[in-house]
Amino acid sequence: MKVGLDTISFNPLNLDPMGFLDITVEYGLEGLQLLGTRTFIDKPAEYSDHFLSKLRAHNLYLELYGARINPKDSGKTVDDLVQDWIPLFPAAARMGATCLNTSFGLLKERTMTKPTFAEQYELATQVLQKLAPIAADYNVAVTVELHVDLTSSELARMIERVNSPWVGVNMDTANPLGMLEDPVEATEILAPYAKTTHYKDTVVISTDKGYTWLAGTALGTGQVDLRKVTEILYKHNPNINLNIEDGWGFIEIPAYDEKFLSTLDYDAAKMMKFMKHLRLGEKIMAAGIQPRPEDYKNYDAAEMMKTHMRHSVEYAKKLRDEIVAQAAAPA
């Protein structure tokens, strides 16, 4: 179990892959999940060679991002989307990447009418089914992130339908709270399929329209039970990478919108458990541990990410080491 960087954390710095690699080394991380696979296709071979040389010199793992699996309202067919992936697999294999990450969407797809959510879900599943043998040929897995789009059960069913060891889950540890789910419960559902992670904390607070989900907080300062989540992940996959993701921003979740709620199959017990999360989020905000969304404009996003990352790296490595030692201890 290695601790790495999801490079989205440092998007405010506008770095290229080499810049993100330098950041990974600077913070003492053990690998990275990098947004920018096409860079290694579009740039001269010398660029990729230089990147690989430094990656290997520091013994770092590499994960990359893939393309879209959901056509949404683009008019593209399943085969069109598969074609978008074709050049990414050899590029990823050449760079020694273990996976190409993707996602279904981001919240709004659930209430679209053309195509419907059910139609999008079916088409995305078909794309993954066609990608599975290609992934196997190149020894590069496709990972679908839990991305404030699907519930954990919906994503699990999608992966089960594809039924391939080369298509799995990127378990984002904070995103379940964006879909009214408890992160520990979501991890228990998805851990058997998880091949990598976005290792993230967050806070949720009530609003007039439902609630606000923060895109990220420093690890251990939000309301994700990262110890339990990490123990579950380690039990199912001791070699899973913990890619620290910290975002700057927030998403308004329309939890009072009947159209949105009608897409969720949750019972009263689950909804009341989520209410506890909202109460905890308010306590965290009241204690001044996290800035409120309306105060974000007073902060420098890039500098905040640097501060958060220093804390998060130390937190993640310490927790990882404790869990690994605990698992190795005699019964």
N, C-alpha and C positions, 0 to 999 in steps of 0.2 A: 504494500500500500504506500504509494508515493504521493507527495504533496506538490502540486503544480499550479499553473496559472491559466485561467481562462482569459485570453487577451482582451475580451470585451471590457474587462475592468479598467483598462487604460485607454479606451477609445478617445477620451478627451485629449490625449497627447498626440493623436494623429500620427502614430508610428507605422513604419513598414515592418514586414516580418523580422528583419534583422534588428530593428529597434526593440521589438517585443522580446526577441531572444536576449538582447542585452539586459532588458528589465528583469527577465527571468533569472539570469545569472546574478544580477545586482542584489536581488532579494533572497538569494540562497534557495531558490526553488528547484525542484527535481525534474521538471518538464513543463510542457505547455500545450494547451489546446488553442490553435491559431486560426483566426478568421482571415482568410486570404489565400486559399489554395490556388486560385488562378494566377497568383503572382509567380508561382513556380512553373507555370505554363507559359506565361507571357514574357517573363524576363529572360535574358540570356542565360545559358547553362552555367556560366561562371557564378552567377548570383546564387543559384541553388547549391553549387559546390561549396561556396564560401559558407553558406548557412549550415550545410550538413557538417562541414569540417568543425565549426564551432560547437554545434549541437553534440557531436560525438566527443569532442575534447572535454566537454563538461558532463558527459554521460547522461544526457537528458532524453526523456521520452518525448515523442511528438504525436499529437492528435490534430486532425484538421477538420474543417467544415466542408460539407457537401453542398448540394443544391436543393431545390424545392421538391417536396413529394406531394403537395396538395395543389391542384391546378387553380383552386378558388374560382374567380371569375375571369381568368386570363384567356380562356378559350383554348388552352393547350390540352392535348390528349395525354393519356397515360404514356404512350410511346414518345411523345414530345419531351415529357419530363425525364424519361429514362435516358434519352439522347443527351440531355443536359449534363447527366452524370458521367457519360462515357469517358470524356477526357480526364475526369478527376481521379478515377481509380488508378491508372498507371502513374499519374503524378504523385499520388499519395504513396503508392508502393515504392516508387523511386526514392521518396524522402524518408522511407522507413516508418511512415505513420501507421498507427494501429487501427484507426477508425476515421470515418467521415461523419460528422454530426449534422443532424437536420432537425426539423420540427414540423408539426402539422400547421401551426398558425399562431394566432395571438388573440384569444377571446372573441373577437368580432365574428369569426367564422361560425360560431355556434348559432347565431341568429340570422345568418344570411338566408335568403329565399331562393336565389338563383346563382349557383346551385345550392341546394339545401345542405344542412350539416351532414345528414345521412349520406347524401350523394358524395360529398367531399370525402367523408370517412371511407367510403367504399373505393373511391378512385385512389386515394392515398395508399390504401392497403394493397391495391393492385400494383401500384408503382413499386412498393417494397418487395412484393412477390417477384417482380421481374428483376429487381436489383440484387436479390439474394444470390443467385448463381454467379453473377458478375463479381460480387464481393468475395465469394469463395475462390474464384479464379485468381484474384489479386491478393488474397490473404489480408484484406482490409475490411473491417466490419462497418456496417451502417448503424449508427445509433440515433434513435429518435428521442429528442429531449421532451421531458414533461415541461411545458412551456406556457402555462396559463392559457391553455387551449383545450386539452383533453383532461378528463379526470384520470386518476391512476387506474381505475378499472377499465376505462375505455382504451387506454394505451396498452394495458396488459392484454386485452382481448385482441387488439390489432397485432401485437407481436406473436401471440399464440396462433393466429390465423396464418401468418407468414410462415411460422414453423421452420425457422432456419437458425443455426448457430451463428450465422453471419449477420443477423439483424437483431439488434437488442435495444436497450434503453440507456439514455443519458439521464441519470437520476438527479434532477435539480432539487436540492434539499429544501429550498424555500418556496418554490413555485406552487406546491400544493395549497398553501395559504391563499394564493390568488384564485383558487377554485373552491373555496370554502371547505378545504380538506385539512386534516391534521397531518403534519409532515411525518410523524412516526408511523401512523397507519398507512399512509401512501407508500412509504419506504418498504413496509412489510409486504405490500402487494407487488411492488415492482423490483425489489432486490433480486429475486431469482432470475430476472432478465437483464439486470444492470451490468453494463460493460464499462461504463465510465460515469463521471459525475460533473455537475456544477455544484461546487461546495459553497453553500450560500446561507446567510442568515437574513432575516427580514422582520418587519413590524407591520401589523395591520391595525387600522383605527377606523372607527365609525364616521360616516359622513351623511349628509342629507340624502344622497343618492344610493347609499349602500355602505361601501367602505373603501378606504385607500390602502393599497398594497405597495410598500416601498420596494424599489428595485434592488436594494441591497443595503446591508449594514456591515460593520466590522464583525467578524465571527465572534460569537459568544455574547454580543451586546443586544441581540434581538430576542425572538421568542421561539426559535427552532431548537428542539432538544437535540443538539448535535451529538452528544455522547450516545444516546440511544440510537439515533440514525446511523452513526458510524459503526456502532457495534453490529447492527443488522447487516449493513453493507459488507463488513469484514467477514461475517459469518458465511455469507453466500459467495463472496469473491475476495479473498485476501489480497489479490494483486490489483484491485481496482484503484484507479487514480483519483485523487481528490483535487479537482481543479478549482481553485478559489475564484469565485466570481463575485464582484462587487459592482453594483450599478449606481448611477446617479440619476434619480428620477423616481417616478411613481406612476401607478396605473389606477384609475378609478374603476372599481368593480361595481357594476349596476345590480347590486344584490336585491334591490326593491323592484326591479323590472320583472314583471310576470313572464314576459317572453323569454328572458334569459333564464329565470328560475325553472321554467318548464322543461328546459333541456337537461336538468340535473335530476338524478334519481337518488335523492337523499332522504332518510327518515328523520323524525323529530329528534332522536337521540344524537344523531350526527350534527344536526343544525345547532342544537343546544351546546354541544361540545365546542363548536366554532364560536359561539357567543362568548365562551370563556377566553378564547384567543383575543377577541376584540377588547374585552375588559383588560387583559394583560397588556395589550398594545397601548391602551390609554395610560396605564400606570407607567410604562416605560417612557412615554412621551412626557407625562407630568413630571417625571424625575429628571428631565433634561438630558437623558442619555442619547436621544436622537432628535435632530431638528425636525420640526413640522414641515410638511410640504410647502406651505406658504412662505417659509423662511429660507428655502433653498437658494433663492436669488441672492442671498447675502453671503454665499460661500463660493469659493473657487473649486469647481468640481475636480480639476486635475490634482490640486494640492490635497483635497480631502481623500482622493483615492490613494495617494501615496501614504498618507497617515494611516488610513484604514488598513492598507496592505501590510505595513510593518507589524501592526498588531495581529492581523489575521494569520500571517505566516507563522508567527510564534505560537499562536493559539492552536492552529491546525497540526503543527508538528508535535507539539506537546501532547495533544489529545490522541493523535495517531500512535505515538510511542507508548502511551499508557494502555491503549486498547490492545496493541500487539503484544505487549508484555503480559497483560492480563490473560490473553488467550494462550500464551506459552507457559504460564505458571501451572505447576502440577495441581491436579484436582484435590 
